[in-house]
Amino acid sequence: MRKFLRKNWPEVIFAIFALIFSFWLMTKTFGSNPKMGTITIATKAWSDFAANVPLIRSFSWAQNFPPEYPLFPNEPIRYHFLFYLLVGLLEKSGLPLGWALNLPSALGFWALLLMIYALAKLLFKSRVVAILAIVFFLFNASFGFYYFFQKHPLAFPQTFFDILSTQEFSAFGPYDKSLVTAFWNLNIYTNQRHLGFSYAISLFIVFLYLKFQDNKKTHNFQMAVFIGLILGFSFLLNIAVFLMTVLVLISFLIFFKSIRRYIFISLVLAFIVFFPQYLFIQSSASYFDVTLRLGYLVSDLNIINIINYWFQNLGFHLILIPIAFFLTDKNRRKILLSFFSVFILGNLVQFSPEIAANHKFFNYFMLIGYMFSAYILFKLWNRNYLKPFVLITIFFLILSGIINFFPIYNDSKITIKDYPKNENINWIIHNTKSESVFLNNQYLYDNASLAGRKIFLGWPYFAWSQGYDTLSRDNLRKDLLNTENLTYFCKAVNEYNLNYVGIETRLKEIPVNLDFFNKNFDKVFKNSKDGYVIYKTELGC
């Protein structure tokens, strides 16, 4: 053990630091206190967790099998739910929600950091390159700092305090109309908790094949089977990352003759495992209606605009990665080209209703891209007269990431009243069946969805981005809540298996005909403090 620590002490220190940082990042943005009956969510994660928490609770506090999307029930789920099923099972086993979510989230992000380090070290035989790749991953290289300094003009020492105190990301395209997207910041990992874990598994598969590509021993067959099983079951962990991993492995199959047969075995086995999962998701499936979409988010498509867009988003990596490609050896070029196929795919095809969701392809490509940038800068550093240039380049490669770290660090939290202190959730859990469906008038953090029950429609964006017809259902919901026609209402009750109507009476955004519900249905619960009422549909229909 002592010999191992003496030889690998940098890796041990890095692993400890990475673990601490990963837990800090996840617990900073989400937590729960069962004794106080509260959930705390960072404001920048507020919208995403309005989808994540109901999905988790549908597994931990309710019956959701075969899985349906709890914010759009009555159709098979189209979302890769495996990570949130795990979280739900952890909460079901007795862990508080905060720990049930943060534990696998932090371990997944930690695993990603370890795999970036391990893969970079394997490729370039250098701890310095590996650490620098980690730094580039944590601190994005976009030209977001340009937008920041437009809002906060340079002025010493005020600029230093502006950075330390900022609560807004420097750029948040396409939502703020800037060219630099929101998807280079760490908030994609705090909000999409399954993403780090998915990338880690993918890099682990790549690492195994690169590690053993020249190994002629018979255990390569067992490794191929092992990888195939992991890859196949990762489909419902993250569909996009599954596709990327398959694409990289197909590229490896073409480029690396020595491991071709084993990759073929892995891909065949992965297909066997994946296909039944695909059929289940596809059964509701406009989610898989892929379309040709050139240029991702580039408007007015031409070569100048494409280069400008990616230069603003990738910064000097757009220059360093091609240089590293030409200055490195043949095998590394093949590896980079294999990952570059993912970058090309993300610029050619739209896989879901929202083209911005393709950001995962570019984030994935840059996991390897950072390593090549780190390699070329390490090579340049060895030439003494270029050291100042390397330092300046590194500074501009991480400046936007440093600025964008502080909105997460400075972010405030919103507290939600949860079980058992929330009377509404408490009543729903103890008085309704776990598979119950509620007609609701509140989009975000509805009482029924926090209790694990399905609601007729959550915030439409969540289900729309998965290909569900939210417009029709939203219009139907408005009609049902404001109807005077009992026959019309009961027809929908039977068609959509609506067991209860949960009304936030203080919300005025959607008109609700309370006289209709009071006249025709049993009011089984009323909270005089916040005006929340529940009607049971069974007797009225």
N, C-alpha and C positions, 0 to 999 in steps of 0.2 A: 504493500500500500504506500509506504514512504517513497519507494522507488518510483511508483506511478506518479505520485504528487510532485516529486522533484522534476520528473521529466515533462509532466503535463500541467504544471501549475498555472500557466496562462489560460489554458482551457477551463480549468477548475474555477478560476476567478471570474472568467467570462460567463460561465454557466450560472454561477451564483448571482452575479449582477443581472443577467438576463432574466432569471427567475423572479428576483425581487421586482425588477421593472415591470415584468408582465403582470404580476399580481397588483402592483400599484396602478397600472393603467386600467385594468378591468374593475377593480374595486373603486377607483376614482369616479367611474362613470355609472355604476349601478350598485345597489345594495338593498338589503332589507333588514328589518328589526322585528322579529316575531313578537317580542314582549310588548313593544310599542304599537304593533299592528300597522307598520308603515313600509312602503317601498320608496326608495329615493333613486331618482334618475337624473343624470346630467341633462341640462337643457338641450345640448347638441345631440343627445341620443333619444330625446323625448318622443319624436315621431316614430322612429324605428321600433322602439320597445312597445308602442301601442299595438304593433303586430306581433312582436316576439312573445310578450307575456301571455296573451290569450292562447297562443299556440302551445306554449309550455304547459299552461294550466289545463288545456284540453286533454293532456296526457296524465298530468299529476292528480288533478282533482275531478276528472270526469272520464267518461268512456268515449274514446274517439278511435275506434277500430271497427272496420277499415277506416283509415284516416280520411277526414274531410277537413277542409280549411275552415277553422272556427269562425272566421269573419265572412264566410260565403258558403254556408252549408248546403247540403242536398246534392252536391256533386263531388266526385273523387278529388282528392287534393292534387294540386299541380306543383306544389312547392317541395323542395328537397328538405324533408322534415327530420332527418335522422338525428342531427345534433340536438334539436329541441326535444325530440323524444327522449334522448339520453338525459337531458336536463330535467325533463318531467319525471322520469323514473327516479332520479336522485332526490327530487323534492318529495316524491311519493314515498321514498324510503325513510324520510324523516329529516333530511337536510333543509334548512331554511332556503327560501328562493334565492337569496343573494349568493349563498355559498354554492347552491346547486348549479347556478349559472356561471358564477365567476371562477369556480374551480376548473371545469373543463375549458373555459375560455382562456384563462391564464396559462394553463398547461399547453393548450393548443398554440397560443402565440409564442410561448417559450420554445416549444418544439420547432416552430418555424425559424426562430432566431438560431437555434442550434443547427438546423439543417442548412441554413444559408452559410453559416460559418463552416460547417463540415464539408459542404460541397465546394465552396470557394477554396478551402485548404486542399481538398483532393485534386482540384483542377490545376491549381497554380503553386502548390507545395510551399505556401507561405502563410504564416500567421498574420502578417501585416496586411496582406491582400484580404484575408478573411475578415479581419476587424474593420478594415476600411469599407468592405462591402456591407457590413452591418450598419456602419455609420451612414452610408448612402441610403440604405433601406429606411432607417429611422428618420432621416432628415431629407426630404425630397428636394430634387434639383430644379424644380420649375422656376419660371420667372415670376412667380407670385409676389416676390419681394418688390417688383416694379409697381404692382398695383398697391402694395402697402405704402410705399414711399410717395405715391401720388396722393394718398389720403393723409399721410404723416410725413411732411417734407423733412429732409435731412437737416438736423440741427443738433450739434453736440452741446451738452450731454442728453438733450431731451429725447433724441431718437432711442437711446438705450432704455429709457424709462417707458417710451411708447411701446417698445417690443415687449418688455417685461409685463406690462399691464394690459396688453391687448386681449380682447375677448372675442374678436371676430377673425376668421380666417382671411388671409390676405387676398385670396381669390376663391370663388365658389361656382365656377362655370359648370354646366351651362345655365345655372339658376340665377346667377347675377350678371349674365350676359358677357362675362369675361372669357377670354380664350383659354385661360388656365383652369382646369377642372377641379372639382372638389375631391377628386378620388385619389390624390397623392398624399393626403394627410392621414394620420393615424386613426382618425375617426372612422374610417371604413372598417377598421378591425374592432373598434369598440362598439360599433353599431351592428355590423354583420359578424356576430360572434363565431359563426361557423367557418369564416373565411380563412383565418390563420391556421386552424386545424387542418382544413382541406389542402391548403398550399403545402403544409408540412408533410402530409402524407404523400403528396405528389413528388416533392423534392426527395423524400425518402426512397421512393421507387426509382427515381432517376439515379440517386446516389448508389443504390444497390447494383444497378446495371453497370454503371461506370466503374464501380469498385471491382467488380468481378468480370469485366469484359474480356480479360486475358486469362481468366482462370479456366483451366480445362478439366477440373475435377468434377466428379459425378454429382456433387451436391448442388451444382448449378440447376439441375432439373427440379430439385425440391424448392430452390429459390424461385424458379420460374412459376411453379405452382403457387407458392406463397404470395408472390407479387400479383398473380392473376386473381386470387381470392380477394386480396386487399383492394385492388383496383375495381373489381366487380361490385363489391359492397359499398364502395365510396360513391357510387352513382347518386344515391339518395342523401349523401352527406353534402354534396355540392355538384349539381349537374354540369355546370360550366367547367369546373376544375377537372371533373372526370373526362370531359371532352378534350380539354387541353392536354391532359396526361396521355390519353390515347393518341393524340396527334403527335406528341413528342416521341412516343414509343414507336409509332409507325415510321417516323423519320429516322430513329435509331435503327430500325429494322432495315431500312434502305442503306444507311451509311456504314453500319458496323457489322461486317460479315461474321465476326467471331461469336457474336451473341444473337445472331439472327434467329436461330431455331428456338432459343429460349424465349425471346420476345414473342415469337409466334405462339408458343405454348401459353404464355401469359395472356395474350390478347384473346385467344380462343376461349380460355377458361373465364376471363373477365366478361366476354360476351355471353357465355352461358349463364353466369350469375346475374348479369345486368339485364338481360332481355325480359324476364318476368316483371322486373321493376318498371322497365320502360312501358310494357303493355298496360300496367296498372295506371301509371301517370298519363299515358297516351289516351286512355279511355275517356278523358274529358277534354281533350287536347288541342285546342288552338295554341297552347303554350309552345308547341313545337312547330308552329307555322313560321319557318325561316324564310327570310326575304333577302334579296340582294340589296345592300346598302353601302355604297362606296364612300370611303373617307370618314367614317365615324361621325364626329360632330363638326367636321370641317364644312363651312358654308362656302358657296361659290367655288366649287371644286376646280382647282387647277394646281399645277406643281408648285407654284410659289406659295399659295395659301396652305398647301399640305406641309411644306417644309417649315413655314412660319408657325403653323399650329403646333407641330411636334417639337420644334425648337423651344417654343414658350413652355411646353409641358414637360419636356425631358431635359431642358437646359443643355449644358455642355456634354451630357451623356450622348446626345445625338451625334456629336463629333468624336468623342472618345471611343465609343463602342465600335464604329467602323474601323478606326485606326488600330484598335486592339485586334480586330478580326484579321487584318492584313499582316500584322506583325507577330501573330502567334502561330503555333504549329497546326498541322492539318487536322488532327483529332479534335482540338478545341474549336476549330472553325466549324466542324461538323456539328458539334454540340450547340454552338451559338445559332447555326442555321436551323437546327431542329426547333429551338425555342422561338426563333424568328418567324417560323411558320404560324405560330400562335398570334403574333403581332399582325401578320398579314391577314389572317382569318378575321380578326376583330375589326379590320378596316374594310372587309368585303361583305360580311354577312350580319344581318340583324336576327338575333335568336329569340327575342321577346318583344312585346309591344313597345318597350322603352329602349331606344338605342343607347342611352347613357349606361344601361346595365352592362354593355360591352367593356366597361372599364376593367373588369376582372381579367380580360385577356391581356391588357397592357400592363397592369400591375404584375401579372404572372411573368410576362416576358422580362420585365425589368428586374425580377429576382436574379436572373442570370446576367442581365445587362450590367447591373451594379458590380458584379464580380469582374467583368471584363474591363470596365472603367477603372476599378481599383488596381487591376493588373498593370494597365498601361501607365498609370500615375506612379506606381511602385517602380516600374522600369525607368521612368524619367527621373525619379528621385535619385537613382543611383548615379546620375550625371550631375555633379555638384553645381554646375552653373545653371541648372534648371530647377533647383530646389525652390527658389522664390516663385517661379511660375507654377510649380505644383501646389504650393501653399495657397497662392491666390486662387487657383482653380478649385481646390477643395473648399475654400471659403465660399465661393459663389455656388458651388454644388450643394452646400448644406444651409445656405442663408435662409431660403424660403422655409425649409423644414424647421429651423430654429424659431423663426417667427411664428410658424403654425403650430408649434408645440405649446405655446403659452395660452392660446384659446382653450385648449383642453385642460391645462394646468389651472387656469383661472375660472373655469366654467362653474357656474352655480348649479344647484340641484333643486329639483321639484319633488315634493313629497306627496305621495298618494296614500290615502287611508286604506288599509288592507285588512284581511281577516286576521284575528277575530274582532278587531275594534270597529270595523265597518259593519254596521247593523244590516245593511242591504245585502252585502256579500254573505254575511253570517246566515241570514234567513234563507238565501238561495241555496247555499250548500246543504243545509239541514232539512230543507222542505221540498226540494225538487229533485227529480231523477237526473243522474249524471249526463244522460244523453239528451236532455231537454234543449229545445231551441226557443229563443226569445225573439219576438219582434221588438225592435228597439228604435228609439229616436235620438240616441247619442252615438256619435261616430267613434270617439277615442276613449279608451279606458272605461267602457261601459261596465256597470256593476256585474252583469251576467257574465261577460267575457272574462273579467277578473276572477270570477268564481269557477271558471273552466267551462261554462256553458257556451253553446254556440249562439251567435246572434245573426239575425237575418242579413245584416250588412254592416261591416265595419267601415273605416275610412276607405272610400272607393279606390284610391290610388293603390292600396296594397293588393287588392284582388285584381284590379285592372292590369297591373304590371305582370300578373301571372296569366293573363289572357281571358279572365272571366268577363262576362257581359254585365258590368256594373251599372251602366246607364239604365238598362231596362229594369234591373232590380231596384235601383234607387228610385226610379219613377213609380214603380209598383209599391214600394214601401211608403212613399209619400201619400199615394192614393189610399192605402190600407189604413194609415194612421188618421186620415181625415175623412174617412168614408161615413156614409149614413146607411149603406146597403149591407145588411147582415148576410144575405145570400152570397154576395160578391166576396165579402170578407171571409166567410167560412169556406168558400171554394179554395181560397189561397191557403187557409189554415190546413186543409186536408192535403193540398198539393205539396206544400213545403214543410209539413209536419211541425207547424208552429204550436208549441205547447203553452207559451205564456206571452204576455205583452208587458214589457218593462218600460215605464215612461218616466223620464226626468221632467217633471211638470214645470220646472223653472226655466227650461230651455225653450226659446221662442223661435229658433231658426226654422223648425219644421212644424207647421200647424198640426195640432192633435185634437181630434174631436172627443174630448173626455166624456161628454154627455152620452155619446154612442157606447163607449166602453162601460160606463157606469150603469147604463140601462140594460145591456145585454150580457155582461160577464161578471163573474164573481171577483170582487177586489180582495185578493188573498193577503195582500201586504201593503202597508202604507207607513212611510217614515215621515212623521210630522216635522222633523227638523230640516230635511232637505227636499221634501216634496216628492220623493221617489215612490212610485206605486207599481204594483204588479197585479195583472189580471190573468186569471186562468181561462183558457179558451175552451176547455173540454165541455162544460155544461152548456155554454152559449151556442156551441156549434153541434 
